[in-house]
């Protein structure tokens, strides 16, 4: 594995032996490239895999004041140009970026794990943002973290009163400090989701062959998004993974299950 930088300051991890079949993995919120190391290593037996730190996270440069979907697509454009990759997997907000990038970038195969797109008259996937911002402004990072995971559907059945002290301990621990640094970056993911708001029919123009992935245990709203996209995308297949939720691709989830589906799809 190596860490390389694009000319725009986006750094990525590369896995594999440099084979001609190349895949980019885009992480979601509260993540950096390190969260996909297990998934990338599983795929590296068959592909050359590139996992960028999205701007403002990990080893990449900072996000600008107006950072949003446009900047994320431009960063992905540079990565595709420099690596020659034409296969992209995205998780959550990374899936929102990948889907919208497929409208304009040379992506041949597109795998999306539960993009939190806004649906007309339905649940707001970034409804947690005002409370999160207030908690961050007061320096209450553990509370802001709890607001995010409750609002996005992760740990939605666990009471906030139980989550906040646990998150506080985690943030103060050695490994947890990295999580603490990622909490403020969730406003960047919220910007991506807000920028992508619009009718799902827009994505009828996607020409890439597309795999829609989701978890059986994920929030009902995320399943609704996939159900909305499935009849719109021209070349699409959908797979639901039993026994997993939204973050199955993460090191702490069930990345081998996701890798098995991606291996079949990208081969």
ROSENU-16759 format. One record per residue (C-alpha): z, x, y. Coordinates in steps of 0.5 Angstrom, whole numbers, plus 500, padded with zeros to 3 digits. Example, Ala and Ser with C-alpha at 12.3 -4.5 7.8 and 13.67 -1.06 7.14 Angstrom:
BEGIN
516525491514527498
REM end
This chain:
BEGIN
500500500498502507500500514493500519492498526486494529483496535487490538494493536495488530498492524496490517498492510493493505494493497489494492484499490479498495474493491469489494472483494477482499482477501486476508493473507496469514504468514507462517513462521519465521515471517512477517507481513513483508514476506508476502508483499509480492504475493499481495501485489499480484493479487491487488490487481483483482482484490483488496488484500490485507496482510497482518503482522501476526502478534509479536512480529513486524509492526504488531504488538507483543504476544502475551505469555499464554499466546497460542491458537485462541489469541491468533483466532481472536486477532483474525476475528478483529481483522475480519470485523474491521475490514469486512474480508471473508476470504482467507489464505494461510501458509504453514502455521498461518494455515493452521490458524485459518483452518481453525478460525473457519470453524467459528468465524464468517469465512466464505473461502479458505485457502490453505498451504500445507498446515503442519497439523499433528497426525496421530502416531505420525511425525511430530511437526514441532519435535524440534522445539526442545533443542531449539529452546536450549539453543536459544537459551544459550544465545545460539540463534543460528543453531536454533534457526538451523534446528527449525528449518531442519525440523520443519522440512525446509533445507532438510537435505542440507547438513546442519554443519553447513547451515549454521555458519551460513545462518550466522553470517546472514543474521549479522548482515543488514537484511539478516538482522530482521531474520534474527529477530524472528527466530524467537517467535517460532515458539509462538508458531509451535504453540499454535500447532500444539493447540490445534492437535486433535482428530482431523475429523474435527474439520468436517464442520468447516463450511467454507469452500476450501482450496488445499495447496501444496508443493511438489518438493515439500516434505512428505509429512506435509503432503500426508496432512493434505491427504488427510484433510482432503476427504474430511473437508466438505467443500474442497479442491486440492492443487499441487504446484510442481517444482516448488516447496513449502515456502512458495508464497514467500517473496523468495519463492514462487509467489506468482504461482500461488497468486495464480491459484488464489486468483482463480479460487477467490474470484
REM end
